[in-house]
Each structure stands twice: as structure tokens, then as C-alpha cells.
Amino acid sequence: ISPLSKFRYRAGILYALTEAGENGHCFLPFPELVQSASKILTNDDYEADFNAVDVVILQMHKEEDLIIDNQDNTINRKNIISENTVTNNKKIFDTENINKNSKNSITNNENITFENSTNNSENTIFNPQDTASDNENITLNDPEMAVSLCYKPAFYYSEQHLAKLFNDKISFPAPIPQQWLTKWLNQFTAQNNIELSSQQYKAVLMAGNNRVMILTGGPGCGKTFSTKMIVALWQSLGLTITLAAPTG
């Protein structure tokens, strides 16, 4: 496959997102994806062009092969066009920030093009004319792009689904009266000669008042003991407890 193959660029971008997923990340910020994919696509004989990676990311978004979310509104796939697309089609992107050392860098009077390693038209980059027909512009230099998040579709929709589930749960407070909860906690700790820190005490109360809670902290701060107290609370109510990957 030619280093200028569009297929290769797409594969590099998807691999960067897959690699990020293996490290626990659902997405990569747009600039970080460009850098990661460019690094993957660069070898001893070829240095990937950042602007060419930009082009392919935006086209993949239009074709729903990845999703770009600007955290306020998902960017409309129909409204993607490069900032410097001009009617004479002499250039696609502003080359001011292009890698000056790239063996394949472009000049202001050249299009970003890919070699067609096969006869398949899918292996060529889109022509400026292909984007010029869109109605509105989303530019690579737009501040929104700097904070936009790039997802593989499976990760994006999974995250959206989980967010909805959590939102549905937290919208309904746990049905435990605050007075009873405080009384139980004071009695339980006294009877078992347990002394909780103020943060541990607050964590147990919060668990009783909310259907979803995130308990964080450094090593040795008492997360495991707080969890044991929360389990004791739910057991006192006759509930069945399921722990996933408990510590200790």
C-alpha cells in the first residue's frame, strides 16, 4: 500500500482511536488524534502530513466512520468544509502550520492528494469540489475544533447510553430518610467501636442518599473501609449486594 493511500490514512486514524481505547480512553481530542495518527503513519521513508490527516478525519466524520463531538453539539456531518477551499481549487488548507520537514508537504498552490494504490476510488482523497457544495462551513481553524472530541462510533454510542442510564438513576433520590440514615450510622459505628473520618462519614451518607456515587481517593485514604460501611448499610435494609472487582 502506498504511504499516500487514503485507505492507509483511515486505518492509521482508526488504529490511534483503538489504541487509546485499550488505554482506557473513549475518545481523543481532535488535535491529539491528528498527532497520534500522524505518528503512526510516519516511517523511515515517509513523514505523514498533519493537514492530510485533518482532511481524512473530517471525511470519516461525514461518512460516519467516526464521530466528532464539540461537547456542546455534535458537529453536523453535512456542514464540513475546509477553511481555505477556494473557487479556483488551488488549495485546501492553510499550510501555515504544516510540518516544514515533511517529505510530502504541500505548498499553497497544491492540493492535498493521495496516490491511488488500487483502482478503487475509495482510495483517493476527496476533491475540494466535493466539499464546496456544502451549505455552511466548519473550519479546521475554528476554536471549536481544538476542543472537539473524536470517537469511534461504538464508543460514542456506548458512552451516550451509559450517560443516559446514569442520568435516569440520579434523577431519583434513594428512598432512605435522612434522619433514619444518620441515626443508623451513629449507632452502627458506636456498637462496633468504629471511628470514621469526616470524609468517610460523608461518603456513607451520600451512598444512602444517591443511587449513583463515585468514591475516589489515593492509596490508604479509606476507600475500602468506606465501601464496607456502605455494604453494611445496604445489608441492614435487607438488600442484596453485588461487588465488582473489590479491593482487599
Secondary structure by P-SEA (a helix, b strand, c coil): cccccaaaaaaaaaaaaaaaaaaccccccaaaaaaaaaaaaccccbbbbaaaaaaaaaaaaaaccbbbbccccccccccccccccccccccccccccccccccccccccccccccccccccccccccccccccccccccccccccccbbbbcaaaaaaaaaaaaaaaaaacccccccaaaaaaaaaaaaaaacccccaaaaaaaaaaaaccbbbbbbcccccaaaaaaaaaaaaaaabbbbbbccccc
